[in-house]
Amino acid sequence: MPTTTTTTILPVSKPTPWRSSPPSLGSGGNGGLVVECSSRPKKKATAHHMKTRPKKTQPWDIRRKGPTIYPPLPPLPPDWTLVTEEQSLPQPPPQDVEGSSPAPSAS
């Protein structure tokens, strides 16, 4: 009695490489290693500066007022002045010519 054997070939997909996801902060649940509680937590910068800043303990310092507020300054003159052809520029004073100035006296 002849025996017949049938073989069935099933397609198998390639295994995909394992990809790691970037670690997330907090307890996101995807396996990131994050420390959530500590026995000695550190303050952030602003909280640390607020806690360690100098306190006003002297009465004269507690009663001290804020900065002095001065009245506003008058407006500055313009840097440039537009001059038209009808307006003339102020003439500078005449300069002495070399021969017309009196010679210093030798006394």
Beta strands, then each sheet from edge to edge (+ up, - down):
end
